[in-house]
């Protein structure tokens, strides 16, 4: 069964902790079962995919990178499941994506080369979404901190974030914002979620169940926004082109924004 994007709050879960699977699925819109960095026991993690299945329409499997011998083992196990969407870490070429067909792929931009190649990888036919990864990126850069003391990202991180978002939108893919690793700082998370919503990220990825409510709340439009959007869309039905509504010029971009607000409404 193909993945359906049922909401903006996705959650990583170590694939070698099957006792957490159901709780994660109950909390998040989509669960990412992690066979890569989050799995301490990779053979046990692969076995858990078989013994403790989740809904394939709401589950993504993060496999190991293309240059890892573990990826072949991951794919052999996946072939025995109903999962049809994988997350590809450290993606650096379109060939790495298309090699995984017919699986859908959420690629992660988290290396310098991956950032430079995201235009090509996002365009691959089986790319479902594009995510960027701040933590691994700075490891590859040899940097010491991806944020300033005020918690805002440094310029190179902002560049990769923006480039990943633009590539996703250019090719009609889902755009996923990176994780926020300070689990206890929910206020900081909310600031980042608000920015993700404002600039057009479709999804914010969580690393702890406590972050899910903050993400959902940040993506939920206000009652006033929903009312405005519905009025605009209703008025547009009788208008062949651009028109004025309550003192605002309404054209195709405004209609797309209204449609997005209604889509996000609870």
Buried (B, 14 or more C-beta within 10 A) or exposed (E): EEBEBEBBBBBBBBBBBBEBBEBBBEBBBBBBBBBBBBBEEBEBBBBBBEEBBBBBBBBBBBBBBBEBEBBEBBBEBBEEBEBBBBBBBBBBBBEBBBBBEEBBBBBBBBBBEBBEBBEBBBBBEBBBBBBBBBEBBBEBBEEEEBBEEEEBBBEBBEEBBEBBBBBBBEBEBBBBBBBBEBBEBBEBBBBBBEBBBEEBBBBBBBBBBEBBEBBBEBBBBEEEBBEBBBEBBEBBEEEEEEBEBEEEEBEEEBBEBBBBBBEBBE
